[in-house]
Amino acid sequence: MKALIQRVTRASVAVEGRTVGAIGHGLLALVGVEKGDDEAAANRMVHKLLHYRVFGDDDDKMNLDLQQVDGGLLLASQFTLAADTRKGLRPSFSSAAPPDEGHRLFHYLLEQAEAAWPKTESGEFAANMEVSLVNDGPVTFLLES
């Protein structure tokens, strides 16, 4: 499982013109589910999302996590993160989880995140989403579980 996280001052996800998820200060996580991922990988990812230290402390060092700054978490499924881009000029999605499995694990990840952190929002799985964000820093990391 991969998550491209971006520290944001605000972010939102819209589907067909309606906002389905929005946060202020926090993390936007674009999540890709790969073949072989399971609940244990999702649990590790939730832990990383909530505890990865990417927010500045009083000395402006990245020492604080999402919960310490009382930030929001916005999850959006993005199967293209599972693409193999090492060869050629067209991505291969052979390493992406099948749609049913990706759907199941993304929703499991979302449920676990919501249970652990009430400021969790999400987009819609497999929808054509419009993601808007203001990257703070910019600060962007690729997390893998």
Stockholm file with secondary structure:
# STOCKHOLM 1.0

chainA/1-145         MKALIQRVTRASVAVEGRTVGAIGHGLLALVGVEKGDDEAAANRMVHKLLHYRVFGDDDDKMNLDLQQVDGGLLLASQFTLAADTRKGLRPSFSSAAPPDEGHRLFHYLLEQAEAAWPKTESGEFAANMEVSLVNDGPVTFLLES
#=GR chainA/1-145 SS CEEEEEEEEEEEEEETTEEEEEESSEEEEEEECBTTCCHHHHHHHHHHHHHCCCEECTTSCEEECTTTTTCEEEEEECGGGGCBCSSSSSCBCTTBCCHHHHHHHHHHHHHHHHHHCTTEEECCTTSCEEEEEEEEEEEEEEEEC
#=GC SS_cons         CEEEEEEEEEEEEEETTEEEEEESSEEEEEEECBTTCCHHHHHHHHHHHHHCCCEECTTSCEEECTTTTTCEEEEEECGGGGCBCSSSSSCBCTTBCCHHHHHHHHHHHHHHHHHHCTTEEECCTTSCEEEEEEEEEEEEEEEEC
//
